[in-house]
Amino acid sequence: MKAFQTQVYISGTSDALNCKLFLGTLRGMAMQWLLGIPTQTIRTFNNLATLFISQFPANKAKQLEVADLFDIKQMKGENVKGYVTKWFQ
């Protein structure tokens, strides 16, 4: 969702067009969810994005915690620059 929002922000398209473009990216369960929403429920792209993120929380960025840092390991053959870059991703 965040990548899509960035792209439409950069392109400067209208709210209505943003909704239509986003609908074209949906497949499977996401499309079924959308088809189940009553008509006239979604008024803005922000409204659509909020509903989508609340319905599909896996698309929401996870808040990282200190414990997540222990999962970052330098791989065999990886240089220090590549290793340090992971800390900022």
MDTraj code that builds the backbone (N, CA, C; nanometers):
import mdtraj as md
import numpy as np

residues = "MET LYS ALA PHE GLN THR GLN VAL TYR ILE SER GLY THR SER ASP ALA LEU ASN CYS LYS LEU PHE LEU GLY THR LEU ARG GLY MET ALA MET GLN TRP LEU LEU GLY ILE PRO THR GLN THR ILE ARG THR PHE ASN ASN LEU ALA THR LEU PHE ILE SER GLN PHE PRO ALA ASN LYS ALA LYS GLN LEU GLU VAL ALA ASP LEU PHE ASP ILE LYS GLN MET LYS GLY GLU ASN VAL LYS GLY TYR VAL THR LYS TRP PHE GLN".split()
xyz = np.array([
    [0.0831, -0.1186, 0.0000],
    [0.0000, 0.0000, 0.0000],
    [0.0876, 0.1251, 0.0000],
    [0.1919, 0.1248, 0.0821],
    [0.2771, 0.2430, 0.0928],
    [0.3446, 0.2738, -0.0405],
    [0.3908, 0.1705, -0.1104],
    [0.4556, 0.1908, -0.2407],
    [0.3565, 0.2489, -0.3405],
    [0.2329, 0.1987, -0.3388],
    [0.1308, 0.2502, -0.4299],
    [0.1006, 0.3963, -0.3977],
    [0.0841, 0.4278, -0.2698],
    [0.0548, 0.5651, -0.2295],
    [0.1664, 0.6600, -0.2724],
    [0.2893, 0.6151, -0.2626],
    [0.4018, 0.6986, -0.3048],
    [0.3962, 0.7249, -0.4542],
    [0.3669, 0.6216, -0.5318],
    [0.3607, 0.6370, -0.6771],
    [0.2504, 0.7334, -0.7191],
    [0.1320, 0.7218, -0.6604],
    [0.0229, 0.8110, -0.7006],
    [0.0471, 0.9530, -0.6505],
    [0.1151, 0.9661, -0.5378],
    [0.1490, 1.0997, -0.4886],
    [0.2439, 1.1683, -0.5864],
    [0.3434, 1.0940, -0.6317],
    [0.4412, 1.1490, -0.7261],
    [0.3744, 1.1877, -0.8570],
    [0.2807, 1.1047, -0.9032],
    [0.2164, 1.1313, -1.0322],
    [0.1115, 1.2415, -1.0236],
    [0.0645, 1.2720, -0.9032],
    [-0.0302, 1.3816, -0.8854],
    [-0.1681, 1.3548, -0.9421],
    [-0.2097, 1.2290, -0.9444],
    [-0.3413, 1.1955, -0.9991],
    [-0.4522, 1.2318, -0.9013],
    [-0.5745, 1.2341, -0.9523],
    [-0.6901, 1.2705, -0.8699],
    [-0.7262, 1.1578, -0.7739],
    [-0.8024, 1.1913, -0.6727],
    [-0.8468, 1.0948, -0.5731],
    [-0.9259, 0.9814, -0.6384],
    [-1.0177, 1.0159, -0.7270],
    [-1.1002, 0.9145, -0.7935],
    [-1.0141, 0.8216, -0.8784],
    [-0.9178, 0.8774, -0.9501],
    [-0.8301, 0.7948, -1.0333],
    [-0.7413, 0.7061, -0.9470],
    [-0.6956, 0.7569, -0.8333],
    [-0.6154, 0.6753, -0.7418],
    [-0.6929, 0.5517, -0.6980],
    [-0.8199, 0.5687, -0.6651],
    [-0.9040, 0.4553, -0.6251],
    [-0.9141, 0.3542, -0.7387],
    [-0.9415, 0.4019, -0.8584],
    [-0.9559, 0.3120, -0.9731],
    [-0.8257, 0.2386, -1.0027],
    [-0.7142, 0.3094, -0.9968],
    [-0.5851, 0.2459, -1.0224],
    [-0.5539, 0.1399, -0.9171],
    [-0.5857, 0.1700, -0.7918],
    [-0.5597, 0.0732, -0.6850],
    [-0.6442, -0.0519, -0.7040],
    [-0.7684, -0.0344, -0.7434],
    [-0.8565, -0.1495, -0.7642],
    [-0.7973, -0.2444, -0.8676],
    [-0.7296, -0.1900, -0.9658],
    [-0.6675, -0.2726, -1.0687],
    [-0.5524, -0.3574, -1.0188],
    [-0.5027, -0.3287, -0.8994],
    [-0.3917, -0.4063, -0.8434],
    [-0.4396, -0.5201, -0.7544],
    [-0.5682, -0.5222, -0.7218],
    [-0.6195, -0.6222, -0.6281],
    [-0.6473, -0.7554, -0.6959],
    [-0.6211, -0.8638, -0.6238],
    [-0.6464, -0.9996, -0.6706],
    [-0.6976, -1.0828, -0.5533],
    [-0.7575, -1.1943, -0.5834],
    [-0.7948, -1.2929, -0.4817],
    [-0.8791, -1.2381, -0.3690],
    [-0.8335, -1.2659, -0.2470],
    [-0.9092, -1.2260, -0.1277],
    [-0.9294, -1.0755, -0.1191],
    [-0.8299, -0.9997, -0.1608],
    [-0.8420, -0.8538, -0.1550],
    [-0.9540, -0.8059, -0.2462],
    [-0.9644, -0.8637, -0.3654],
    [-1.0716, -0.8253, -0.4577],
    [-1.2073, -0.8691, -0.4029],
    [-1.2139, -0.9885, -0.3454],
    [-1.3393, -1.0361, -0.2860],
    [-1.3832, -0.9438, -0.1725],
    [-1.2873, -0.9008, -0.0916],
    [-1.3183, -0.8083, 0.0173],
    [-1.3773, -0.6802, -0.0389],
    [-1.3141, -0.6272, -0.1416],
    [-1.3602, -0.5016, -0.2008],
    [-1.5011, -0.5154, -0.2576],
    [-1.5268, -0.6261, -0.3250],
    [-1.6591, -0.6470, -0.3842],
    [-1.7681, -0.6595, -0.2777],
    [-1.7290, -0.6946, -0.1546],
    [-1.8254, -0.7073, -0.0457],
    [-1.8570, -0.5768, 0.0255],
    [-1.7853, -0.4712, -0.0063],
    [-1.8104, -0.3414, 0.0577],
    [-1.9328, -0.2777, -0.0072],
    [-2.0287, -0.2325, 0.0734],
    [-2.1476, -0.1685, 0.0162],
    [-2.1115, -0.0463, -0.0693],
    [-2.1879, -0.0246, -0.1741],
    [-2.1627, 0.0907, -0.2611],
    [-2.1769, 0.2203, -0.1819],
    [-2.1076, 0.3216, -0.2261],
    [-2.1059, 0.4547, -0.1642],
    [-2.0405, 0.4560, -0.0260],
    [-1.9701, 0.3486, 0.0107],
    [-1.9022, 0.3439, 0.1401],
    [-1.7707, 0.4198, 0.1355],
    [-1.6986, 0.4065, 0.0254],
    [-1.5668, 0.4684, 0.0114],
    [-1.5812, 0.6020, -0.0591],
    [-1.5379, 0.7078, 0.0076],
    [-1.5515, 0.8431, -0.0468],
    [-1.4196, 0.9001, -0.0990],
    [-1.3078, 0.8554, -0.0404],
    [-1.1770, 0.9089, -0.0792],
    [-1.0756, 0.7950, -0.0872],
    [-0.9628, 0.8231, -0.1510],
    [-0.8571, 0.7225, -0.1562],
    [-0.8017, 0.6967, -0.0166],
    [-0.7896, 0.8004, 0.0652],
    [-0.7439, 0.7821, 0.2038],
    [-0.8361, 0.6882, 0.2791],
    [-0.9655, 0.7037, 0.2570],
    [-1.0647, 0.6164, 0.3192],
    [-1.0431, 0.4719, 0.2737],
    [-1.0234, 0.4520, 0.1441],
    [-0.9984, 0.3185, 0.0896],
    [-0.8703, 0.2594, 0.1486],
    [-0.7644, 0.3385, 0.1548],
    [-0.6368, 0.2910, 0.2083],
    [-0.6501, 0.2502, 0.3547],
    [-0.7201, 0.3308, 0.4332],
    [-0.7396, 0.3002, 0.5751],
    [-0.8174, 0.1709, 0.5930],
    [-0.9247, 0.1545, 0.5172],
    [-1.0037, 0.0311, 0.5241],
    [-0.9203, -0.0899, 0.4832],
    [-0.8433, -0.0746, 0.3767],
    [-0.7621, -0.1852, 0.3262],
    [-0.6580, -0.2282, 0.4295],
    [-0.5882, -0.1319, 0.4873],
    [-0.4841, -0.1637, 0.5854],
    [-0.5438, -0.2272, 0.7104],
    [-0.6621, -0.1816, 0.7524],
    [-0.7241, -0.2421, 0.8706],
    [-0.7731, -0.3836, 0.8410],
    [-0.8125, -0.4108, 0.7174],
    [-0.8596, -0.5440, 0.6788],
    [-0.7428, -0.6406, 0.6567],
    [-0.6335, -0.5896, 0.6040],
    [-0.5169, -0.6723, 0.5722],
    [-0.3941, -0.6186, 0.6455],
    [-0.3861, -0.6432, 0.7769],
    [-0.2780, -0.5848, 0.8568],
    [-0.1387, -0.6323, 0.8167],
    [-0.1278, -0.7397, 0.7400],
    [0.0047, -0.7848, 0.6954],
    [0.0688, -0.6805, 0.6050],
    [-0.0123, -0.5923, 0.5468],
    [0.0395, -0.4873, 0.4600],
    [0.0858, -0.3653, 0.5389],
    [0.0651, -0.3690, 0.6684],
    [0.1045, -0.2581, 0.7543],
    [0.2481, -0.2802, 0.8016],
    [0.3260, -0.1755, 0.8031],
    [0.4656, -0.1869, 0.8462],
    [0.4717, -0.2295, 0.9924],
    [0.5568, -0.3260, 1.0220],
    [0.5721, -0.3755, 1.1581],
    [0.6605, -0.2796, 1.2367],
    [0.6198, -0.2481, 1.3570],
    [0.7014, -0.1651, 1.4455],
    [0.8174, -0.2509, 1.4949],
    [0.9384, -0.2127, 1.4596],
    [1.0549, -0.2904, 1.5010],
    [1.0875, -0.2649, 1.6473],
    [1.1412, -0.3688, 1.7105],
    [1.1798, -0.3605, 1.8504],
    [1.3280, -0.3940, 1.8626],
    [1.3845, -0.3677, 1.9782],
    [1.5264, -0.3942, 2.0008],
    [1.5580, -0.5412, 1.9741],
    [1.4699, -0.6312, 2.0113],
    [1.4931, -0.7744, 1.9910],
    [1.5113, -0.8090, 1.8434],
    [1.4524, -0.7301, 1.7531],
    [1.4672, -0.7552, 1.6097],
    [1.6116, -0.7381, 1.5639],
    [1.6891, -0.6596, 1.6351],
    [1.8291, -0.6386, 1.5981],
    [1.9105, -0.7670, 1.6102],
    [1.8680, -0.8572, 1.6989],
    [1.9408, -0.9829, 1.7166],
    [1.9237, -1.0770, 1.5972],
    [1.8241, -1.0515, 1.5144],
    [1.8019, -1.1335, 1.3950],
    [1.8923, -1.0935, 1.2793],
    [1.9574, -0.9795, 1.2893],
    [2.0445, -0.9320, 1.1819],
    [2.1836, -0.9902, 1.2041],
    [2.2272, -1.0704, 1.1070],
    [2.3574, -1.1348, 1.1187],
    [2.4388, -1.1099, 0.9930],
    [2.5685, -1.0955, 1.0118],
    [2.6572, -1.0784, 0.8969],
    [2.6759, -1.2148, 0.8313],
    [2.6477, -1.2203, 0.7020],
    [2.6573, -1.3455, 0.6278],
    [2.8027, -1.3729, 0.5897],
    [2.8335, -1.5005, 0.5731],
    [2.9684, -1.5392, 0.5317],
    [2.9985, -1.4752, 0.3962],
    [3.1113, -1.4084, 0.3863],
    [3.1510, -1.3431, 0.2623],
    [3.0922, -1.2040, 0.2433],
    [3.0070, -1.1602, 0.3356],
    [2.9455, -1.0276, 0.3256],
    [3.0418, -0.9233, 0.3833],
    [3.0614, -0.8136, 0.3101],
    [3.1515, -0.7103, 0.3615],
    [3.0805, -0.6276, 0.4690],
    [3.1575, -0.5506, 0.5427],
    [3.1029, -0.4723, 0.6541],
    [2.9991, -0.3717, 0.6056],
    [3.0243, -0.3086, 0.4913],
    [2.9293, -0.2097, 0.4390],
    [2.7934, -0.2744, 0.4126],
    [2.7925, -0.3916, 0.3518],
    [2.6672, -0.4628, 0.3262],
    [2.5965, -0.5010, 0.4548],
    [2.6744, -0.5419, 0.5534],
    [2.6182, -0.5793, 0.6829],
    [2.5543, -0.4597, 0.7527],
    [2.6259, -0.3483, 0.7563],
    [2.5762, -0.2282, 0.8235],
    [2.4524, -0.1737, 0.7527],
    [2.4458, -0.1874, 0.6210],
    [2.3304, -0.1389, 0.5450],
    [2.2011, -0.2030, 0.5944],
    [2.2073, -0.3299, 0.6357],
    [2.0875, -0.3997, 0.6859],
    [2.0287, -0.3317, 0.8091],
    [2.1140, -0.2663, 0.8872],
    [2.0657, -0.2007, 1.0089],
    [1.9729, -0.0846, 0.9769],
    [1.9858, -0.0299, 0.8576],
    [1.9080, 0.0879, 0.8214],
    [1.7903, 0.0551, 0.7313],
    [1.7640, -0.0727, 0.7098],
    [1.6503, -0.1117, 0.6242],
    [1.5309, -0.1458, 0.7083],
])
top = md.Topology()
chain = top.add_chain()
for i, resn in enumerate(residues, 1):
    res = top.add_residue(resn, chain, resSeq=i)
    for name in ("N", "CA", "C"):
        top.add_atom(name, md.element.get_by_symbol(name[0]), res)
traj = md.Trajectory(xyz[None], top)
